[in-house]
Amino acid sequence: MGSLFTPLSWNDTSFILTGVWNTVIISVVAITLGTLLGLMVGFIRAESNKLINALLGGVLDILRSVPLIIQLILFTTYIGAMGHPLEPFTAGAIVLSLYTMAFMSEVFRSGFESVHKTMQTAARSLGMTYWQTIVYIRMPIGIRAVFPSWLGVALSVIKDSALVSVIGYMELLRTSDQLISRTQQPLEILIGVGIFYFIISYPLSLYGKHVERKMAL
């Protein structure tokens, strides 16, 4: 009787690379959308009154506090029950983007608030409008101040993208799980997965260090 399991082979390369590519795609989408939404929400919180801050803060606290895996399952289940099931990529991208936004908004809010009032007053006294002060003074200084924090969130999102596998998205961890079930070689496969995550994340970390050095000049 033949074995139920088959060893890893070069034919599995394309399957693994598909998982790597899917991980990169959903991470890029989540980081991009989460950054843009976080920038807007962070600005609103920095400029709004206590009531709006409390309302937005409550929603953001929920998104940050509830584990991502639970958010993914609840969102997918609810949308499906409403009769509008989504593809795993779409559902995962929405939830992961909102999750990212919740953290990015705090990063950008602290950046906007780090710009001293005297700098804003000086800009206005030179004839700048409110929005010119935002675009040319507060945003550049604030983003520069919080760039390391932004990078930390972005790297975390890349690793958190593995949780999207629970709703059926074929990212790196899910493809590796299927290979482990077929080959019964968990050690080799998981070491390979770790290496791939390192390859995905390390260039971003290097780029972040490069940007930080340029900012310091």
DRENDO-1510 file (C-alpha; in Angstrom, 1 decimal, always signed):
<recs>
REC; n; res; u; v; w
REC; 1; MET; +0.0; +0.0; +0.0 .
REC; 2; GLY; +1.3; +3.4; -1.0 .
REC; 3; SER; +2.0; +6.1; +1.6 .
REC; 4; LEU; -0.8; +8.6; +2.3 .
REC; 5; PHE; +1.8; +11.4; +2.4 .
REC; 6; THR; +4.1; +12.8; -0.3 .
REC; 7; PRO; +7.4; +14.6; +0.3 .
REC; 8; LEU; +8.0; +18.2; -0.7 .
REC; 9; SER; +9.1; +18.7; -4.2 .
REC; 10; TRP; +10.0; +21.5; -6.6 .
REC; 11; ASN; +6.4; +21.3; -7.9 .
REC; 12; ASP; +5.3; +22.8; -4.6 .
REC; 13; THR; +7.3; +26.0; -5.3 .
REC; 14; SER; +4.6; +27.8; -7.3 .
REC; 15; PHE; +2.0; +26.9; -4.6 .
REC; 16; ILE; +4.2; +28.4; -1.9 .
REC; 17; LEU; +5.0; +31.5; -4.0 .
REC; 18; THR; +1.3; +32.0; -4.5 .
REC; 19; GLY; +0.9; +32.2; -0.8 .
REC; 20; VAL; +3.8; +34.6; -0.5 .
REC; 21; TRP; +2.3; +36.8; -3.2 .
REC; 22; ASN; -1.1; +36.8; -1.6 .
REC; 23; THR; +0.4; +37.8; +1.7 .
REC; 24; VAL; +2.3; +40.7; +0.1 .
REC; 25; ILE; -0.9; +41.9; -1.7 .
REC; 26; ILE; -3.2; +41.9; +1.3 .
REC; 27; SER; -0.5; +43.5; +3.5 .
REC; 28; VAL; +0.1; +46.3; +1.0 .
REC; 29; VAL; -3.6; +47.0; +0.6 .
REC; 30; ALA; -4.2; +47.0; +4.4 .
REC; 31; ILE; -1.1; +49.2; +5.1 .
REC; 32; THR; -2.0; +51.7; +2.4 .
REC; 33; LEU; -5.7; +52.0; +3.2 .
REC; 34; GLY; -5.1; +51.8; +6.9 .
REC; 35; THR; -2.5; +54.6; +6.7 .
REC; 36; LEU; -4.8; +56.9; +4.6 .
REC; 37; LEU; -7.8; +56.3; +6.9 .
REC; 38; GLY; -5.6; +56.6; +10.0 .
REC; 39; LEU; -4.2; +59.9; +8.8 .
REC; 40; MET; -7.7; +61.3; +8.3 .
REC; 41; VAL; -9.0; +60.0; +11.6 .
REC; 42; GLY; -5.9; +61.0; +13.5 .
REC; 43; PHE; -6.3; +64.6; +12.1 .
REC; 44; ILE; -9.9; +64.7; +13.0 .
REC; 45; ARG; -9.1; +63.6; +16.6 .
REC; 46; ALA; -6.3; +66.1; +16.9 .
REC; 47; GLU; -8.6; +68.9; +15.8 .
REC; 48; SER; -12.0; +67.9; +17.2 .
REC; 49; ASN; -13.7; +68.6; +20.5 .
REC; 50; LYS; -14.0; +66.2; +23.5 .
REC; 51; LEU; -17.3; +64.7; +22.4 .
REC; 52; ILE; -16.2; +63.7; +18.9 .
REC; 53; ASN; -12.9; +62.5; +20.4 .
REC; 54; ALA; -14.7; +60.3; +22.9 .
REC; 55; LEU; -17.0; +58.8; +20.2 .
REC; 56; LEU; -14.2; +58.1; +17.8 .
REC; 57; GLY; -12.0; +56.9; +20.6 .
REC; 58; GLY; -14.6; +54.4; +21.7 .
REC; 59; VAL; -14.8; +52.9; +18.2 .
REC; 60; LEU; -11.0; +52.8; +17.8 .
REC; 61; ASP; -10.6; +51.2; +21.3 .
REC; 62; ILE; -13.0; +48.4; +20.2 .
REC; 63; LEU; -11.0; +47.8; +17.0 .
REC; 64; ARG; -7.7; +47.7; +18.9 .
REC; 65; SER; -8.9; +45.6; +21.8 .
REC; 66; VAL; -10.9; +42.8; +20.1 .
REC; 67; PRO; -8.5; +40.2; +18.7 .
REC; 68; LEU; -8.2; +40.4; +14.9 .
REC; 69; ILE; -9.1; +36.8; +14.4 .
REC; 70; ILE; -12.5; +37.4; +16.2 .
REC; 71; GLN; -13.1; +40.5; +14.0 .
REC; 72; LEU; -12.4; +38.5; +10.9 .
REC; 73; ILE; -14.8; +35.7; +11.9 .
REC; 74; LEU; -17.6; +38.0; +13.1 .
REC; 75; PHE; -17.4; +40.2; +10.0 .
REC; 76; THR; -17.4; +37.3; +7.6 .
REC; 77; THR; -20.2; +35.6; +9.4 .
REC; 78; TYR; -22.4; +38.7; +9.6 .
REC; 79; ILE; -21.9; +39.7; +6.0 .
REC; 80; GLY; -22.7; +36.1; +4.9 .
REC; 81; ALA; -25.8; +36.0; +7.1 .
REC; 82; MET; -27.0; +39.3; +5.6 .
REC; 83; GLY; -26.9; +37.6; +2.2 .
REC; 84; HIS; -23.8; +39.5; +0.9 .
REC; 85; PRO; -21.0; +37.0; +1.2 .
REC; 86; LEU; -17.6; +38.4; +0.2 .
REC; 87; GLU; -14.5; +36.8; -1.3 .
REC; 88; PRO; -11.9; +36.0; +1.4 .
REC; 89; PHE; -9.5; +38.6; +0.0 .
REC; 90; THR; -12.1; +41.4; +0.1 .
REC; 91; ALA; -13.4; +40.5; +3.6 .
REC; 92; GLY; -9.8; +40.1; +4.9 .
REC; 93; ALA; -8.7; +43.4; +3.3 .
REC; 94; ILE; -11.6; +45.3; +4.8 .
REC; 95; VAL; -11.1; +44.0; +8.4 .
REC; 96; LEU; -7.3; +44.2; +8.3 .
REC; 97; SER; -7.4; +47.8; +6.9 .
REC; 98; LEU; -9.8; +48.9; +9.6 .
REC; 99; TYR; -7.7; +47.2; +12.2 .
REC; 100; THR; -4.6; +48.9; +10.8 .
REC; 101; MET; -6.4; +52.3; +10.7 .
REC; 102; ALA; -7.2; +52.0; +14.5 .
REC; 103; PHE; -3.5; +51.9; +15.3 .
REC; 104; MET; -2.4; +54.3; +12.6 .
REC; 105; SER; -4.9; +56.9; +13.8 .
REC; 106; GLU; -3.2; +57.1; +17.2 .
REC; 107; VAL; +0.2; +57.3; +15.6 .
REC; 108; PHE; -0.8; +60.3; +13.4 .
REC; 109; ARG; -2.8; +61.9; +16.2 .
REC; 110; SER; +0.3; +62.0; +18.4 .
REC; 111; GLY; +2.2; +63.4; +15.4 .
REC; 112; PHE; -0.2; +66.2; +14.8 .
REC; 113; GLU; -0.3; +67.0; +18.5 .
REC; 114; SER; +3.6; +67.0; +18.8 .
REC; 115; VAL; +3.8; +70.2; +16.7 .
REC; 116; HIS; +4.0; +73.0; +19.2 .
REC; 117; LYS; +1.4; +75.7; +19.1 .
REC; 118; THR; +4.0; +78.4; +18.8 .
REC; 119; MET; +5.1; +77.0; +15.4 .
REC; 120; GLN; +1.5; +77.1; +14.2 .
REC; 121; THR; +1.0; +80.6; +15.5 .
REC; 122; ALA; +4.3; +81.7; +13.8 .
REC; 123; ALA; +3.1; +80.2; +10.5 .
REC; 124; ARG; -0.3; +82.0; +10.7 .
REC; 125; SER; +1.5; +85.3; +11.5 .
REC; 126; LEU; +3.5; +84.9; +8.3 .
REC; 127; GLY; +0.3; +84.9; +6.3 .
REC; 128; MET; -0.3; +81.1; +5.9 .
REC; 129; THR; -3.9; +79.9; +5.9 .
REC; 130; TYR; -5.1; +77.2; +8.2 .
REC; 131; TRP; -4.8; +74.5; +5.5 .
REC; 132; GLN; -1.3; +75.8; +4.4 .
REC; 133; THR; -0.2; +75.4; +8.0 .
REC; 134; ILE; -1.5; +71.9; +8.1 .
REC; 135; VAL; +0.1; +70.8; +4.8 .
REC; 136; TYR; +3.4; +72.6; +5.1 .
REC; 137; ILE; +4.1; +72.7; +8.8 .
REC; 138; ARG; +2.1; +70.3; +10.9 .
REC; 139; MET; +2.0; +67.3; +8.5 .
REC; 140; PRO; +5.7; +67.2; +7.6 .
REC; 141; ILE; +6.9; +67.7; +11.1 .
REC; 142; GLY; +4.3; +65.3; +12.6 .
REC; 143; ILE; +4.9; +62.5; +10.1 .
REC; 144; ARG; +8.7; +62.8; +10.6 .
REC; 145; ALA; +8.2; +62.5; +14.3 .
REC; 146; VAL; +6.0; +59.3; +14.1 .
REC; 147; PHE; +7.7; +57.5; +11.2 .
REC; 148; PRO; +9.3; +54.9; +13.5 .
REC; 149; SER; +5.9; +54.1; +15.0 .
REC; 150; TRP; +4.3; +53.9; +11.6 .
REC; 151; LEU; +7.0; +51.4; +10.5 .
REC; 152; GLY; +6.4; +49.3; +13.6 .
REC; 153; VAL; +2.6; +49.1; +12.9 .
REC; 154; ALA; +3.3; +48.3; +9.2 .
REC; 155; LEU; +5.6; +45.4; +10.1 .
REC; 156; SER; +3.1; +44.1; +12.6 .
REC; 157; VAL; +0.4; +44.2; +9.9 .
REC; 158; ILE; +2.5; +41.9; +7.7 .
REC; 159; LYS; +2.6; +39.3; +10.4 .
REC; 160; ASP; -1.0; +39.8; +11.4 .
REC; 161; SER; -2.0; +39.1; +7.8 .
REC; 162; ALA; -1.5; +35.4; +8.6 .
REC; 163; LEU; -4.7; +35.4; +10.6 .
REC; 164; VAL; -6.7; +36.1; +7.4 .
REC; 165; SER; -6.2; +32.4; +6.7 .
REC; 166; VAL; -9.1; +31.6; +9.2 .
REC; 167; ILE; -11.6; +32.9; +6.6 .
REC; 168; GLY; -10.1; +30.9; +3.7 .
REC; 169; TYR; -7.7; +33.3; +2.2 .
REC; 170; MET; -4.8; +31.5; +0.6 .
REC; 171; GLU; -1.9; +33.4; +2.1 .
REC; 172; LEU; +1.5; +32.0; +3.2 .
REC; 173; LEU; +0.4; +30.4; +6.5 .
REC; 174; ARG; -2.7; +28.7; +4.9 .
REC; 175; THR; -0.6; +27.3; +2.0 .
REC; 176; SER; +2.0; +26.0; +4.4 .
REC; 177; ASP; -0.7; +24.4; +6.6 .
REC; 178; GLN; -2.0; +22.5; +3.5 .
REC; 179; LEU; +1.6; +21.4; +2.7 .
REC; 180; ILE; +2.1; +20.2; +6.2 .
REC; 181; SER; -1.1; +18.1; +6.0 .
REC; 182; ARG; +0.1; +16.5; +2.8 .
REC; 183; THR; +3.7; +16.0; +3.6 .
REC; 184; GLN; +3.9; +15.7; +7.4 .
REC; 185; GLN; +7.1; +17.8; +7.3 .
REC; 186; PRO; +6.1; +20.6; +9.7 .
REC; 187; LEU; +9.6; +21.6; +10.8 .
REC; 188; GLU; +11.0; +22.2; +7.3 .
REC; 189; ILE; +7.9; +24.0; +6.1 .
REC; 190; LEU; +7.5; +26.3; +9.1 .
REC; 191; ILE; +11.2; +27.2; +9.0 .
REC; 192; GLY; +10.7; +28.1; +5.3 .
REC; 193; VAL; +7.6; +30.2; +6.2 .
REC; 194; GLY; +9.6; +32.1; +8.8 .
REC; 195; ILE; +12.3; +32.8; +6.2 .
REC; 196; PHE; +9.7; +34.1; +3.8 .
REC; 197; TYR; +8.2; +36.4; +6.4 .
REC; 198; PHE; +11.7; +37.7; +7.1 .
REC; 199; ILE; +12.3; +38.3; +3.4 .
REC; 200; ILE; +9.0; +40.2; +3.1 .
REC; 201; SER; +9.6; +42.3; +6.3 .
REC; 202; TYR; +13.3; +42.9; +6.3 .
REC; 203; PRO; +13.4; +45.2; +3.2 .
REC; 204; LEU; +10.8; +47.4; +4.8 .
REC; 205; SER; +12.8; +47.6; +7.9 .
REC; 206; LEU; +15.9; +48.5; +6.0 .
REC; 207; TYR; +14.1; +51.1; +4.0 .
REC; 208; GLY; +12.8; +52.6; +7.3 .
REC; 209; LYS; +16.3; +52.9; +8.6 .
REC; 210; HIS; +17.4; +54.6; +5.4 .
REC; 211; VAL; +14.5; +57.1; +5.6 .
REC; 212; GLU; +15.3; +57.8; +9.3 .
REC; 213; ARG; +18.9; +58.5; +8.4 .
REC; 214; LYS; +17.9; +60.9; +5.7 .
REC; 215; MET; +15.5; +62.6; +8.1 .
REC; 216; ALA; +18.2; +63.0; +10.6 .
REC; 217; LEU; +20.4; +65.0; +8.2 .
</recs>
